[in-house]
Amino acid sequence: MVFPGFIGHSYQVHVRTYGPDDAPPVLLLHGGGVAGWMWEPVRTRIGDRMRFIVPDLPGHDNSATEPYLSHEDTVSRLVKLLDDTGEVAVVGFSLGAQLAVLLASQRPDLVRHAVVVSAQAKPTPAPGLTLSLLKSTAGLARQDWFAKTQARTLFIPPSLLDDYLRTSRSLSKETLVNAVGENIRFTLPPEWADFPGRAWILAGAKERGFMRHSALALHDAVAIGDVDIVADCGHGIPLQRPDWFADRLAERLLGG
């Protein structure tokens, strides 16, 4: 049975929902520079066994009219969204994975399971230099030739390339600088150690070393969790190995 997506806006964030109302709810949080469409290969693989809540985060694609301000602002929007939904499993990639950690840490009553994919958990040294360079080159994200190069590093499949190009064109300088700034300054919240639910933390074996170290730090800090360093994967596990990821996710969230 096919359950079409419901499209709407909640708390000034564009949201799509898929699946039957009585299926286990799962919040999918995309990374910076992409949007909710990145979860299509995973979502379609799992099908109607879950109810997916898929926002476009502020500043991205259908939510691009309002810039990304901060992780704190975005988490507050997600909390308001989930106040209408109840307890969920939250699955986040990259920037979205940091948001998943914050959401689980600040509102554990809303999160039963946190899946954290490729989250940087240690601040980048000298972030000011990185952000200065980004400010001077932010316009490149709107150029298709540059976006196509970036798409390859994120393992965007041909079927989603048009979505990626559209999203890149919509990114404002403010969103880029704020999102990247939040990402590279991120540190683990102390409350993460008290998260009572279960965590599954992943990083690609071919990601940069500090990303793998971040995954291990996230695992070591949480009370109940598992960690996987996924062989032959870079920074893009849900897009690089969507069937593998979808099958393992279903096993964990549906109990086999």
Secondary structure, 3 states (H helix, E strand, C coil): CCCCCEEEEECCEEEEEECCCCCCEEEEECCCCCCHHHHHHHHHHHHHHCEEEEEECCCCHHHCCCCCCCHHHHHHHHHHHHHCCCCEEEEEECHHHHHHHHHHHHCHHHEEEEEEECCCCCCCCCHHHHHHHHHHHHHHHHCHHHHHHHHHHCCCCHHHHHHHHHHHHHCCHHHHHHHHHHHHHCCCCHHHHHCCCEEEEEEECCCCHHHHHHHHHHHHHCCCEEEEEECCCCCCHHHHCHHHHHHHHHHHHHCC
